[in-house]
Amino acid sequence: MNKLQFFLKYLIYKIFAKHKGGNAIHSPFLFEFILDIVNEKVPYYAMDDIWNIRKDLLEDKRHITVTDFGAGSKVMKTSQRKIADITKHSGISEKYGELLFRAVVRYKPKTIVELGTSVGLGTMYLAMPNSKAQVHTIEGCPETADVAAENFYDMDIENITIHIGNIDTELPKILADLGQVDLVYFDGNHRCEPTLSYFTQCLEKAHDGTVFVFDDIHWSAEMEAAWATIKKHPRVKLTVDLFFTGYVFFRKALSKQDFVVHF
Ligand SMILES: C[S@@+](CC[C@H](N)C(=O)[O-])C[C@H]1O[C@@H](n2cnc3c(N)ncnc32)[C@H](O)[C@@H]1O
């Protein structure tokens, strides 16, 4: 998918996506999701702290050598990359990071797994709302993981474990040690087959209240194919497409429905 096609898709989403204020929504669960997570604007001190780290990262002129196990970047093509550029192009945006933060506040997951750490911004949004939650994050590039570790240290965050290695090999090991997963953020290796493989593996540890969050569901034809397959899975009840990210819920009490919600 080229840049123009992607932009047109986004434009169509922005024009036609509905339910901004929760209007025409009959499911109380989804109504609450839209009001308390999608539209909520209450600030938290931790969000300012993450903002300050983001600002420093965006000014960080150090170069690191990047090892890429995934689908690669559409923008950065060399292995020597400036930390500022990695942050700008790979790190979660403030808007979607704060959305993750609110999801953690609302659903109170105790065991969180993130696939793809990068410099750790998403990880901080997942870990900071609750210091008692355990966050496992996987990053294939050791030098990128070092930058993330520096940030967690600077922020005094102790509830994050970074697993350095390929998600293909690290995820099965992590899942084997976990009884269940409460929230999984899929944000590494944006290709169809790996995404579906990670989804299937995590599903084995998912329960009624588990939330899966998929990043970049419209990033490529492969990611759109993965998202379409996930939506159809019999265990998936409710999906919410917010364009740059998709939320998946498994609650048996919900009827099977897919929504595209304006964000
Ligand atoms: C989009 S970035 C993650 C951004 C981060 N989750 C955030 O919210 O700021 C994707 C990261 O996944 C890593 N990655 C991609 N494929 C991987 C794989 N197969 N194994 C391990 N890491 C991988 C890349 O090195 C990159 O740092």
The ligand as an SDF file (V2000), in Angstrom:
LIG
                    3D

 27 29  0  0  0  0  0  0  0  0999 V2000
    6.5390   -0.1230   16.0940 C   0  0  0  0  0  0  0  0  0  0  0  0
    7.9140   -0.5040   17.0660 S   0  0  0  0  0  0  0  0  0  0  0  0
    7.2280   -0.7070   18.6830 C   0  0  0  0  0  0  0  0  0  0  0  0
    6.7670    0.5650   19.2990 C   0  0  0  0  0  0  0  0  0  0  0  0
    6.4010    0.4610   20.7480 C   0  0  0  0  0  0  0  0  0  0  0  0
    5.5300   -0.6530   21.0170 N   0  0  0  0  0  0  0  0  0  0  0  0
    5.7210    1.7120   21.2280 C   0  0  0  0  0  0  0  0  0  0  0  0
    4.5420    1.6310   21.5530 O   0  0  0  0  0  0  0  0  0  0  0  0
    6.3530    2.7660   21.3140 O   0  0  0  0  0  0  0  0  0  0  0  0
    8.2230   -2.1800   16.6420 C   0  0  0  0  0  0  0  0  0  0  0  0
    9.4130   -2.7780   17.3460 C   0  0  0  0  0  0  0  0  0  0  0  0
    9.3070   -4.1930   17.2170 O   0  0  0  0  0  0  0  0  0  0  0  0
   10.5800   -4.7490   17.0270 C   0  0  0  0  0  0  0  0  0  0  0  0
   10.3760   -6.0100   16.3060 N   0  0  0  0  0  0  0  0  0  0  0  0
    9.8050   -6.1950   15.0940 C   0  0  0  0  0  0  0  0  0  0  0  0
    9.7660   -7.4940   14.7860 N   0  0  0  0  0  0  0  0  0  0  0  0
   10.3080   -8.1630   15.8090 C   0  0  0  0  0  0  0  0  0  0  0  0
   10.5350   -9.5460   16.0780 C   0  0  0  0  0  0  0  0  0  0  0  0
   10.1900  -10.4940   15.2200 N   0  0  0  0  0  0  0  0  0  0  0  0
   11.1240   -9.8640   17.2520 N   0  0  0  0  0  0  0  0  0  0  0  0
   11.4850   -8.8920   18.1370 C   0  0  0  0  0  0  0  0  0  0  0  0
   11.2790   -7.5800   17.9470 N   0  0  0  0  0  0  0  0  0  0  0  0
   10.6990   -7.2200   16.7910 C   0  0  0  0  0  0  0  0  0  0  0  0
   11.3440   -3.7200   16.2210 C   0  0  0  0  0  0  0  0  0  0  0  0
   12.7330   -3.8470   16.4470 O   0  0  0  0  0  0  0  0  0  0  0  0
   10.7620   -2.4000   16.7460 C   0  0  0  0  0  0  0  0  0  0  0  0
   11.5720   -1.8540   17.7430 O   0  0  0  0  0  0  0  0  0  0  0  0
  1  2  1  0
  2  3  1  0
  2 10  1  0
  3  4  1  0
  4  5  1  0
  5  6  1  0
  5  7  1  0
  7  8  2  0
  7  9  1  0
 10 11  1  0
 11 12  1  0
 11 26  1  0
 12 13  1  0
 13 14  1  0
 13 24  1  0
 14 15  1  0
 14 23  1  0
 15 16  2  0
 16 17  1  0
 17 18  1  0
 17 23  2  0
 18 19  1  0
 18 20  2  0
 20 21  1  0
 21 22  2  0
 22 23  1  0
 24 25  1  0
 24 26  1  0
 26 27  1  0
M  CHG  2   2   1   9  -1
M  END
$$$$
